[in-house]
């Protein structure tokens, strides 16, 4: 049975341009780094792009890693974190459509959904239900962050979300829920 290479073995091979070492490091650390990036940017597609960009930087700068200064994961974590922060700090270019609406990307402009019915449906909910839906689905808060923002217990907050979704489903049927599902995917 062959022994798994240590991080230092892989870094040495990586510094010498060994792609197999990069693949091994990716397999070892990508899930953890992806989780960090995703928590920071809250966008699955962007997180995947940033993870790839981070590993390109790790590949290009492998010779700068110094095991005396800390563990490899800590070094890779800093690269992923800084890459994400730098991307989040950059203003996104806006794209204007023929209908004069403004979007962050061509994909967003092409998949724009008419929110009129959804907005009307949300406005018919009680204020605490509206706020719960807004925080989770439109602002990207986790349930834990949102319950703190609203100043209610976590269980109460979760019941607000469940009740709101149930009311929307009962009142507006499948057409609205399909629109709602599309919005969640695009968010």
C-alpha positions as CSV (number, residue, x, y, z in Angstrom):
1,X,0.0,0.0,0.0
2,X,1.5,3.3,-1.0
3,X,1.9,6.2,1.4
4,X,0.1,9.4,0.7
5,X,2.5,12.3,0.0
6,X,2.7,15.0,2.6
7,X,1.8,18.6,1.9
8,X,5.5,19.5,1.8
9,X,6.2,16.7,-0.8
10,X,3.3,18.0,-2.9
11,X,4.5,21.7,-2.6
12,X,8.0,20.7,-3.7
13,X,6.6,18.9,-6.7
14,X,4.2,21.8,-7.4
15,X,7.1,24.3,-7.3
16,X,8.7,22.1,-10.0
17,X,5.6,22.4,-12.2
18,X,4.2,18.9,-11.5
19,X,0.5,19.1,-12.5
20,X,-0.3,15.8,-10.7
21,X,0.8,17.6,-7.5
22,X,-1.7,20.4,-8.2
23,X,-4.5,17.8,-8.7
24,X,-3.6,16.2,-5.4
25,X,-3.6,19.5,-3.6
26,X,-6.8,20.5,-5.2
27,X,-8.5,17.2,-4.1
28,X,-7.2,17.7,-0.6
29,X,-8.1,21.3,-0.1
30,X,-10.7,22.4,-2.6
31,X,-13.8,21.5,-0.5
32,X,-12.6,23.5,2.5
33,X,-11.5,26.5,0.4
34,X,-14.8,26.4,-1.6
35,X,-16.7,26.6,1.7
36,X,-14.8,29.6,2.8
37,X,-15.2,31.4,-0.5
38,X,-18.9,30.5,-0.7
39,X,-19.6,31.9,2.8
40,X,-17.9,35.1,1.8
41,X,-19.5,35.7,-1.6
42,X,-22.8,33.8,-1.2
43,X,-22.9,33.0,-4.9
44,X,-22.2,29.4,-6.1
45,X,-21.1,30.3,-9.6
46,X,-18.8,33.1,-8.4
47,X,-17.4,30.8,-5.6
48,X,-16.5,28.2,-8.2
49,X,-14.7,30.9,-10.4
50,X,-12.9,32.3,-7.3
51,X,-11.8,28.8,-6.3
52,X,-10.3,28.2,-9.7
53,X,-8.6,31.6,-9.6
54,X,-7.2,30.8,-6.1
55,X,-5.7,27.5,-7.3
56,X,-4.2,29.2,-10.3
57,X,-2.5,31.6,-7.8
58,X,-1.4,28.7,-5.6
59,X,0.1,27.0,-8.7
60,X,1.9,30.2,-9.8
61,X,3.2,31.1,-6.3
62,X,4.0,27.6,-4.9
63,X,7.6,28.5,-4.7
64,X,6.7,31.3,-2.2
65,X,5.2,29.0,0.3
66,X,7.5,28.7,3.4
67,X,6.7,25.8,5.7
68,X,8.5,27.6,8.5
69,X,5.9,30.4,8.5
70,X,2.9,28.1,8.9
71,X,0.8,25.3,7.5
72,X,0.1,25.0,3.8
73,X,-3.7,25.2,4.4
74,X,-3.3,28.6,6.2
75,X,-1.3,29.9,3.2
76,X,-3.8,28.6,0.7
77,X,-6.7,30.0,2.9
78,X,-5.2,33.4,2.8
79,X,-4.8,33.3,-1.0
80,X,-8.5,32.2,-1.4
81,X,-9.7,34.8,1.1
82,X,-7.7,37.7,-0.4
83,X,-8.8,36.7,-4.0
84,X,-12.4,36.7,-2.9
85,X,-12.1,40.0,-1.0
86,X,-10.5,41.7,-3.9
87,X,-13.2,40.5,-6.3
88,X,-16.0,41.6,-3.9
89,X,-14.4,45.1,-3.6
90,X,-14.4,45.6,-7.3
91,X,-17.6,47.3,-8.6
92,X,-19.4,45.2,-11.1
93,X,-20.0,46.7,-14.5
94,X,-23.6,47.3,-15.2
95,X,-25.3,46.4,-18.5
96,X,-28.3,48.3,-19.8
97,X,-31.0,46.5,-21.8
98,X,-33.2,47.8,-24.6
99,X,-36.0,48.1,-22.0
100,X,-33.7,50.4,-20.0
101,X,-33.3,48.1,-17.1
102,X,-29.9,47.7,-15.6
103,X,-28.2,44.3,-14.9
104,X,-24.9,43.1,-13.5
105,X,-24.3,40.6,-16.4
106,X,-25.6,39.5,-19.8
107,X,-26.8,36.3,-18.2
108,X,-28.9,38.3,-15.6
109,X,-30.3,40.5,-18.3
110,X,-31.3,37.5,-20.4
111,X,-33.0,35.7,-17.5
112,X,-34.8,38.6,-16.0
113,X,-38.1,37.5,-14.5
114,X,-41.2,39.8,-14.2
115,X,-41.4,40.4,-10.4
116,X,-44.7,42.2,-10.5
117,X,-46.8,39.2,-9.4
118,X,-44.3,38.1,-6.8
119,X,-44.0,41.6,-5.3
120,X,-47.8,41.8,-5.1
121,X,-47.9,38.4,-3.4
122,X,-45.2,39.4,-0.9
123,X,-47.0,42.6,0.0
124,X,-50.1,40.7,1.0
125,X,-48.1,38.8,3.7
126,X,-47.9,40.1,7.3
127,X,-44.9,42.4,8.0
128,X,-42.9,39.8,9.9
129,X,-43.4,37.3,7.1
130,X,-42.3,39.8,4.5
131,X,-39.2,40.7,6.5
132,X,-38.2,37.1,7.0
133,X,-38.5,36.4,3.2
134,X,-36.7,39.5,2.4
135,X,-33.7,38.8,4.6
136,X,-33.3,35.2,3.6
137,X,-34.1,35.2,-0.1
138,X,-33.3,38.7,-1.3
139,X,-30.5,39.8,1.0
140,X,-28.8,36.4,1.4
141,X,-28.8,36.2,5.1
142,X,-28.6,32.8,6.8
143,X,-31.4,31.9,9.1
144,X,-29.1,32.5,12.1
145,X,-28.1,36.0,10.8
146,X,-31.7,36.9,10.0
147,X,-33.2,35.9,13.3
148,X,-30.6,38.1,15.1
149,X,-31.5,41.0,12.7
150,X,-35.2,40.6,13.5
151,X,-34.6,40.1,17.2
152,X,-36.6,36.9,17.5
153,X,-35.6,33.3,18.5
154,X,-34.2,31.1,15.7
155,X,-37.2,28.7,15.9
156,X,-39.7,31.5,15.6
157,X,-37.8,32.9,12.6
158,X,-37.8,29.6,10.9
159,X,-41.5,29.3,11.5
160,X,-42.0,32.7,9.9
161,X,-40.3,31.5,6.7
162,X,-42.2,28.3,6.6
163,X,-45.5,30.1,7.2
164,X,-44.8,32.7,4.5
165,X,-43.9,30.0,1.9
166,X,-47.0,28.0,2.8
167,X,-49.2,31.1,2.4
168,X,-47.6,32.0,-0.9
169,X,-48.1,28.4,-2.1
170,X,-51.8,28.3,-1.0
171,X,-52.7,31.8,-2.2
172,X,-50.9,31.9,-5.5
173,X,-50.5,28.4,-6.7
174,X,-47.9,26.8,-8.9
175,X,-47.3,29.7,-11.3
176,X,-46.0,32.0,-8.6
177,X,-44.0,29.2,-7.0
178,X,-42.3,28.5,-10.3
179,X,-41.3,32.2,-10.5
180,X,-40.2,32.0,-6.9
181,X,-38.0,29.0,-7.7
182,X,-36.4,30.8,-10.6
183,X,-35.6,33.7,-8.4
184,X,-33.9,31.5,-5.9
185,X,-31.8,30.0,-8.5
186,X,-30.8,33.4,-9.9
187,X,-30.1,34.8,-6.4
